[in-house]
Amino acid sequence: MINRTLSIFISFLVFCSLSLAWNNPIRKPSGSDPFVVYTDGYYYLLTTTWSDVEISRSTTVESLETATKKVVYSTTTASHCCNFWAPEVHYLGDKWYIYYTAGESESLDGQRLHVLTGGASPWDDYTYTGQLTNEWAIDASVIRFNDYGNHLMFSCFHGVTYQSLCIQNLGSEFVSLTGDIYVISQPTESWEQVGTPVNEGPAALYFGGTTYISYSASYCWTSSYCLGLLAWDGSTTPTEASAWSKQDGCVFTSANGNYGTGHNAFFQSPDGSQTWIVYHATTSSSGACDDSRYTMIQLLGTDSDGSLNFGEPVAWTHTYSEPS
């Protein structure tokens, strides 16, 4: 009888967890450049803090809003003490690594990519492992290719006039970059040039057998800041710009009072059946690049035939159940 009662109670808790409802935004303010991963029963959220690297976790999306933030790294070293941006946590080999941007206090000219090495869980302690780039670079993210290995993609000015997307091979120990830097996308289209030409915030998406890169286009101090999309042809090396086709126009842009929708990431639901998108936005119709931006999470859209369709940013009144 006791075992049966316990089984019923556990089933009730699972039902309650699955039926929890939540609304956006998930983090407001301090919700810029969000990254979410689900693993071992927890959702982990990282966002830009400007002063350190922080991570929070919870067993539901709903409770991410109030989850305690844990500082995993800060420093007074002048070369990378400040302007901490866009941290992301990735599992490679048998450890978790956090890739992030940081630089000097005086200006943003010293922004470089850095890496922290963690343990078997994203919640473990981290140690500073080193600087990854020797030139201006921001918004690091990992992209994986079956036949070409792991690469780091980021935003840079490597041999080009405007902020573009670059890719470089990630070393076997995952704490260094090897080989040449390749520019794979430049802001050549009019919808990528509002305010100033920009490509930044790349995020890998593996969907329907195709490898995509979503990225932020145009200047964040405009409402035209939006998501663009690249698709890899799968037949040639991904370090070549010609291997990537750019979709015409924004695939995700301002709507329902959310402006400057950009710098996103993707994560899978606990059972792997759903893809969710996390991104930042602002209520300012003129856009924003500051701490007023907030984190939004919503289900990635598809058309009736199952093909990719980002849809539009949902209203704050839209209610979601917990991911399946």
C-alpha positions as CSV (number, residue, x, y, z in Angstrom):
1,M,0.0,0.0,0.0
2,I,2.9,2.4,0.9
3,N,4.6,1.7,-2.5
4,R,1.4,2.3,-4.4
5,T,0.8,5.6,-2.5
6,L,4.3,6.7,-3.2
7,S,3.9,5.9,-6.9
8,I,0.8,7.9,-7.1
9,F,2.5,10.9,-5.3
10,I,5.4,10.8,-7.7
11,S,3.1,10.7,-10.7
12,F,1.2,13.7,-9.3
13,L,4.5,15.6,-9.0
14,V,5.5,14.8,-12.6
15,F,2.0,15.9,-13.8
16,C,2.3,19.2,-11.9
17,S,5.7,19.8,-13.3
18,L,4.6,19.2,-16.9
19,S,1.4,21.3,-16.4
20,L,3.2,24.4,-15.0
21,A,2.5,27.5,-17.1
22,W,4.8,30.5,-17.6
23,N,4.9,33.8,-19.5
24,N,7.8,35.8,-20.9
25,P,10.1,37.5,-20.2
26,I,12.2,35.0,-18.3
27,R,14.9,37.5,-17.1
28,K,14.3,41.3,-17.0
29,P,16.5,43.2,-16.8
30,S,20.0,41.8,-17.4
31,G,18.7,39.4,-20.0
32,S,21.0,40.3,-22.9
33,D,22.7,37.6,-25.0
34,P,20.9,34.6,-23.4
35,F,22.1,31.0,-23.6
36,V,20.1,28.0,-22.3
37,V,21.0,24.3,-22.2
38,Y,19.0,21.5,-20.6
39,T,20.9,18.6,-19.1
40,D,20.5,16.1,-16.2
41,G,17.1,17.5,-15.1
42,Y,18.1,21.2,-15.1
43,Y,17.8,24.2,-17.3
44,Y,20.9,26.4,-17.2
45,L,20.7,30.0,-18.1
46,L,23.6,32.4,-18.8
47,T,23.3,36.1,-19.8
48,T,25.6,39.1,-20.2
49,T,26.4,40.8,-16.8
50,W,29.3,43.1,-17.9
51,S,31.2,42.4,-14.7
52,D,31.6,38.6,-14.4
53,V,30.4,35.2,-15.6
54,E,27.3,33.9,-13.9
55,I,25.1,30.9,-14.3
56,S,21.7,29.9,-12.9
57,R,19.7,26.7,-13.0
58,S,16.3,25.3,-12.2
59,T,14.2,22.2,-12.9
60,T,11.6,24.3,-14.9
61,V,11.6,27.1,-17.3
62,E,9.1,28.9,-15.1
63,S,11.5,29.0,-12.1
64,L,14.4,30.3,-14.2
65,E,12.9,33.7,-13.6
66,T,13.8,33.6,-9.9
67,A,16.7,31.2,-9.9
68,T,19.7,32.2,-7.9
69,K,22.7,33.4,-10.0
70,K,26.0,31.8,-9.2
71,V,29.2,33.7,-10.1
72,V,31.7,31.2,-11.7
73,Y,34.4,33.7,-12.7
74,S,35.5,37.3,-12.1
75,T,38.9,38.9,-12.2
76,T,40.8,42.2,-11.7
77,T,43.3,41.4,-14.4
78,A,43.3,44.6,-16.5
79,S,43.4,42.8,-19.9
80,H,40.1,41.0,-19.3
81,C,38.6,42.4,-16.2
82,C,35.5,44.0,-17.7
83,N,32.8,44.2,-20.3
84,F,31.9,40.5,-19.9
85,W,29.5,39.5,-22.7
86,A,27.7,36.6,-24.1
87,P,28.8,33.5,-22.0
88,E,27.8,30.1,-23.4
89,V,28.4,26.7,-21.8
90,H,29.1,23.7,-24.0
91,Y,29.8,20.0,-23.3
92,L,32.9,18.8,-25.2
93,G,34.7,15.5,-24.5
94,D,33.9,14.9,-20.9
95,K,33.7,18.4,-19.5
96,W,31.7,21.6,-19.7
97,Y,33.4,24.7,-21.1
98,I,32.2,28.3,-20.9
99,Y,33.2,30.6,-23.9
100,Y,32.7,34.3,-23.3
101,T,33.9,37.8,-24.3
102,A,35.7,40.2,-22.0
103,G,38.2,43.1,-22.3
104,E,39.4,46.2,-20.7
105,S,37.6,48.8,-18.6
106,E,38.7,51.8,-20.7
107,S,37.1,50.9,-24.0
108,L,35.6,48.1,-26.1
109,D,38.7,47.9,-28.3
110,G,40.2,45.1,-26.2
111,Q,37.3,42.7,-26.5
112,R,38.6,39.2,-26.9
113,L,37.3,35.6,-26.6
114,H,38.2,33.6,-23.5
115,V,37.4,30.1,-22.1
116,L,36.8,28.6,-18.7
117,T,37.1,24.9,-18.0
118,G,34.6,23.2,-15.8
119,G,33.7,19.6,-14.8
120,A,31.1,16.9,-15.5
121,S,28.2,19.2,-14.7
122,P,27.5,22.8,-15.8
123,W,27.1,23.6,-12.1
124,D,30.7,22.5,-11.2
125,D,33.5,25.0,-10.5
126,Y,35.3,26.6,-13.4
127,T,38.9,27.7,-13.8
128,Y,40.2,30.4,-16.2
129,T,42.0,28.5,-19.0
130,G,43.0,31.3,-21.3
131,Q,42.5,33.9,-24.1
132,L,41.4,32.4,-27.4
133,T,41.9,35.3,-29.8
134,N,44.6,37.9,-30.3
135,E,42.4,40.3,-32.3
136,W,39.0,41.9,-31.6
137,A,36.3,39.2,-31.4
138,I,33.0,38.7,-29.6
139,D,30.1,36.3,-29.3
140,A,31.8,32.9,-29.4
141,S,29.6,29.8,-30.0
142,V,30.4,26.1,-30.9
143,I,29.3,24.5,-34.1
144,R,29.8,20.8,-34.8
145,F,30.4,19.0,-38.1
146,N,30.5,15.2,-38.4
147,D,33.3,15.2,-41.0
148,Y,35.0,18.5,-40.1
149,G,35.1,18.5,-36.3
150,N,34.3,21.2,-33.8
151,H,34.6,24.8,-34.7
152,L,34.2,28.1,-32.9
153,M,32.2,30.8,-34.7
154,F,32.2,34.4,-33.6
155,S,31.9,38.0,-34.8
156,C,35.0,39.8,-36.0
157,F,36.7,42.3,-38.3
158,H,39.3,39.9,-39.6
159,G,40.4,41.5,-42.9
160,V,37.0,43.1,-43.5
161,T,35.5,46.5,-43.1
162,Y,32.4,45.6,-41.1
163,Q,31.6,43.3,-38.3
164,S,31.2,39.9,-39.8
165,L,30.9,36.2,-38.9
166,C,34.1,34.2,-38.6
167,I,34.9,30.5,-38.0
168,Q,38.0,28.7,-36.8
169,N,38.9,25.2,-35.8
170,L,38.5,24.4,-32.1
171,G,41.6,22.5,-30.8
172,S,41.3,18.9,-29.6
173,E,41.5,20.0,-25.9
174,F,38.7,22.6,-26.6
175,V,40.7,25.5,-25.0
176,S,42.5,26.8,-28.1
177,L,41.9,27.7,-31.7
178,T,44.0,26.3,-34.5
179,G,44.5,27.1,-38.2
180,D,43.3,30.1,-40.1
181,I,40.3,32.4,-39.3
182,Y,37.7,32.3,-42.1
183,V,35.1,34.9,-42.8
184,I,31.9,33.2,-43.8
185,S,29.3,36.0,-43.8
186,Q,29.5,39.8,-44.2
187,P,26.7,42.3,-43.8
188,T,26.2,42.9,-47.5
189,E,22.4,43.1,-47.6
190,S,20.3,46.2,-46.8
191,W,18.5,44.5,-43.9
192,E,21.9,43.8,-42.3
193,Q,23.0,47.5,-42.5
194,V,20.4,49.5,-40.6
195,G,22.3,51.8,-38.2
196,T,25.6,50.3,-39.2
197,P,26.4,47.0,-41.0
198,V,26.6,44.2,-38.5
199,N,26.7,40.4,-38.4
200,E,27.1,39.0,-34.8
201,G,25.8,36.5,-32.2
202,P,26.0,33.3,-34.3
203,A,24.1,30.2,-33.0
204,A,24.2,26.7,-34.5
205,L,20.9,25.0,-35.4
206,Y,20.6,21.4,-36.6
207,F,17.2,20.9,-38.1
208,G,15.7,18.6,-40.6
209,G,19.1,17.2,-41.7
210,T,20.5,20.7,-42.4
211,T,23.1,22.7,-40.4
212,Y,22.1,26.3,-40.0
213,I,23.6,29.4,-38.3
214,S,21.3,32.0,-37.1
215,Y,22.8,35.4,-36.4
216,S,22.0,39.0,-35.5
217,A,21.9,41.6,-38.2
218,S,22.0,45.4,-38.2
219,Y,22.8,47.6,-35.2
220,C,21.3,46.8,-31.8
221,W,20.4,50.4,-31.2
222,T,17.7,50.1,-33.8
223,S,14.4,48.2,-33.9
224,S,15.7,46.6,-37.2
225,Y,18.1,44.4,-35.2
226,C,16.9,40.9,-36.2
227,L,17.9,37.3,-36.9
228,G,19.3,36.2,-40.2
229,L,19.9,32.6,-41.3
230,L,22.7,30.8,-43.1
231,A,22.4,27.2,-44.4
232,W,25.4,25.0,-45.0
233,D,25.4,23.1,-48.3
234,G,26.9,20.0,-46.6
235,S,29.1,19.1,-49.5
236,T,32.1,21.5,-49.1
237,T,34.2,22.6,-46.2
238,P,32.2,24.9,-43.8
239,T,35.1,27.3,-43.6
240,E,34.4,28.5,-47.1
241,A,31.9,31.4,-47.4
242,S,30.6,29.8,-50.6
243,A,29.4,26.8,-48.6
244,W,26.8,29.0,-46.8
245,S,23.7,30.4,-48.4
246,K,22.0,33.4,-46.8
247,Q,18.2,33.5,-46.6
248,D,16.8,36.7,-48.0
249,G,15.6,39.0,-45.2
250,C,15.2,38.6,-41.5
251,V,13.8,35.3,-40.3
252,F,12.8,36.7,-36.9
253,T,12.1,40.4,-36.2
254,S,10.3,42.8,-33.9
255,A,6.7,42.1,-33.1
256,N,4.1,42.2,-30.2
257,G,6.0,45.0,-28.4
258,N,9.3,43.2,-28.5
259,Y,11.9,45.2,-30.4
260,G,15.5,44.5,-31.5
261,T,15.0,40.7,-31.2
262,G,18.3,39.1,-31.5
263,H,21.3,37.2,-30.1
264,N,19.7,33.9,-29.7
265,A,20.4,30.3,-28.9
266,F,18.5,27.0,-29.2
267,F,17.9,24.1,-26.8
268,Q,16.0,20.8,-26.8
269,S,13.1,19.9,-24.6
270,P,13.8,17.1,-22.0
271,D,12.4,14.4,-24.3
272,G,14.2,15.8,-27.3
273,S,10.9,16.3,-29.3
274,Q,10.9,20.1,-29.3
275,T,13.4,22.8,-30.2
276,W,13.1,26.0,-28.3
277,I,14.6,29.4,-29.1
278,V,16.0,31.8,-26.5
279,Y,16.7,35.4,-27.4
280,H,16.8,39.0,-26.1
281,A,14.5,41.9,-26.9
282,T,13.6,45.4,-25.6
283,T,10.4,47.4,-25.1
284,S,12.1,50.4,-26.7
285,S,10.9,51.0,-30.2
286,S,14.3,52.5,-31.0
287,G,16.2,49.3,-30.0
288,A,18.7,48.9,-27.2
289,C,22.2,47.6,-26.6
290,D,22.2,48.0,-22.8
291,D,21.1,46.1,-19.7
292,S,17.4,46.9,-20.2
293,R,17.1,44.0,-22.6
294,Y,15.3,40.9,-21.4
295,T,15.3,37.2,-22.1
296,M,12.5,35.5,-24.0
297,I,12.0,31.8,-24.6
298,Q,9.5,30.3,-27.0
299,L,8.9,27.2,-29.1
300,L,10.7,27.3,-32.5
301,G,8.1,27.5,-35.2
302,T,7.5,25.1,-38.1
303,D,5.2,25.1,-41.1
304,S,2.5,22.5,-41.6
305,D,4.9,20.3,-43.5
306,G,7.5,20.4,-40.7
307,S,9.9,22.8,-42.4
308,L,11.6,25.6,-40.4
309,N,9.6,28.7,-39.7
310,F,10.8,31.0,-36.8
311,G,7.4,32.7,-36.5
312,E,7.4,36.0,-34.5
313,P,8.2,37.1,-31.0
314,V,5.3,36.2,-28.7
315,A,3.4,38.7,-26.6
316,W,4.1,38.6,-22.9
317,T,0.5,37.5,-22.4
318,H,1.2,34.2,-24.3
319,T,1.2,31.3,-21.9
320,Y,3.4,28.2,-22.4
321,S,3.4,24.9,-20.7
322,E,6.8,23.4,-19.6
323,P,8.7,21.8,-22.5
324,S,7.8,18.2,-23.1
